[in-house]
């Protein structure tokens, strides 16, 4: 193991996770605005699907290039009722001294037209 001052510990599967209380965005967005909103939140491309904590591929996440922000949009979100359709904006902060990851999550509603 590299213990030099320049070595940096990375999060992993055993990192302690602190999930802050989930918030709900006060303003729903239109479906046609979702791509733009995702890009605004994630910042510059390229994006990955590498989970910020486990560092493994995650098919339900789109992760910013720096690994500090992600959009979570999986089966639960896709299968929500049209009025509760949503995604999650997540912010990940890692403290290497304590091997702790703090996660802030905001639900963003994207109501869909009813069939």
C-alpha positions in Angstrom: 0.0 0.0 0.0 1.3 3.5 -0.9 1.4 5.6 2.2 3.2 8.6 0.6 1.8 12.1 1.1 0.7 12.0 -2.6 -1.3 8.8 -2.3 -5.0 9.2 -2.2 -7.4 6.7 -0.6 -10.4 6.0 -2.8 -13.9 5.0 -1.7 -14.9 1.4 -2.1 -17.5 -1.2 -1.1 -16.6 -0.9 2.6 -16.8 2.9 2.7 -19.3 4.1 5.4 -22.2 5.9 3.7 -24.1 8.8 5.3 -27.4 9.4 3.4 -28.6 12.9 4.2 -32.4 13.4 4.3 -33.7 13.2 0.7 -35.1 16.5 -0.6 -37.9 17.0 -3.2 -37.3 19.7 -5.7 -40.2 22.3 -5.4 -40.5 22.6 -9.2 -41.3 19.7 -11.5 -39.8 19.8 -15.0 -41.2 19.0 -18.4 -40.0 15.7 -20.0 -38.6 17.6 -22.9 -36.3 19.6 -20.5 -34.9 16.5 -18.7 -31.8 16.1 -20.9 -30.8 19.7 -20.6 -31.4 19.6 -16.8 -29.2 16.5 -16.4 -26.4 18.1 -18.4 -26.6 21.3 -16.3 -26.4 19.2 -13.1 -23.6 16.9 -14.2 -21.5 19.5 -15.9 -19.0 18.8 -18.7 -18.9 15.5 -20.5 -17.7 12.8 -20.6 -20.0 10.9 -18.2 -19.7 7.4 -17.0 -21.8 4.8 -15.2 -19.2 4.1 -12.6 -20.8 4.2 -9.1 -19.0 6.9 -7.0 -18.6 4.7 -4.0 -18.3 1.1 -5.2 -16.4 2.1 -8.4 -18.3 -0.6 -10.3 -20.6 -0.1 -13.3 -24.1 0.9 -12.4 -26.8 0.7 -15.1 -29.1 3.0 -13.1 -26.7 6.0 -12.9 -25.2 8.6 -15.1 -22.1 10.0 -13.3 -20.2 13.2 -13.8 -16.7 13.1 -15.1 -15.3 14.1 -11.6 -17.5 11.4 -9.9 -19.1 13.9 -7.5 -22.5 14.1 -9.0 -24.9 11.5 -10.5 -28.4 11.1 -11.9 -30.1 8.0 -10.7 -32.9 6.7 -13.0 -33.7 3.0 -12.7 -36.7 0.8 -12.8 -38.3 2.3 -9.7 -38.2 5.8 -11.2 -39.2 4.6 -14.7 -42.2 2.7 -13.3 -43.6 5.4 -11.1 -47.1 6.6 -11.9 -47.2 9.4 -14.6 -47.8 12.0 -11.9 -44.9 10.8 -9.7 -42.4 10.0 -12.5 -39.0 11.3 -11.3 -35.2 11.0 -11.2 -32.7 11.7 -8.4 -29.9 14.2 -8.5 -27.2 13.0 -6.2 -24.1 14.7 -4.8 -21.3 12.6 -3.4 -18.7 13.9 -1.0 -15.9 11.6 0.1 -13.7 12.0 3.3 -10.7 9.9 2.8 -9.5 10.4 6.4 -12.6 8.7 7.8 -13.4 6.6 4.7 -16.9 8.1 4.7 -19.1 9.1 1.8 -21.9 11.6 2.3 -24.7 11.5 -0.2 -27.3 14.3 -0.8 -30.2 13.3 -3.0 -32.9 15.4 -4.5 -36.0 14.0 -6.2 -36.9 15.8 -9.3 -40.4 15.2 -10.6 -41.0 14.8 -14.3 -44.8 14.4 -14.7 -45.7 12.5 -17.9 -48.8 13.0 -20.0 -51.4 10.4 -19.2 -52.1 7.8 -21.9 
